[in-house]
Amino acid sequence: MMKADEEERTVVGLVGDEEAVASFLLAGWGQRRNDNDLICNWISVHENTCNEELERSWYNLIKSKRLAVILVSGSVVLRLDTLMDEHIKSGKPPTVVALPSGSALPRVTC
C-alpha cells in the first residue's frame, strides 16, 4: 500500500535548455500552480542563467511533494552535477534522470 505522500507524486519535472523546455511544454507537460508546493514543474536554463538562480530553482523543484521524476537535459547536467549527485545519494524522491543531449544521441538513417 502506498503512503499518501507517494500517491501525490505524479508530476514529471524538467530542467533543460530552451529547446528541451519548449518541447516539454508543447507536449502539454508543463504545469504552473500556486499552492505553496509546486509553482512550476520546469526550469529553462540559458547561457546567461547565473548559478545562484539555477541552484535556487533546483532546490525549489526537488522540494515539491508532487514531483515523481525530474528530467535534466544533457546541456544542463554539468552545471548541476554536484547538486544532482547530492540529491541522488540522499535516496529521497523525486528520482532524477539525466537525458543525453542531441549531440550524444545515435544518428539513425533509413
Summary of the structure (lengths in Angstrom):
residues: 110
radius of gyration: 14.4
end to end distance: 46.4
largest distance: 48.5
contacts: 271
relative contact order: 0.21
helix: 43%
strand: 21%
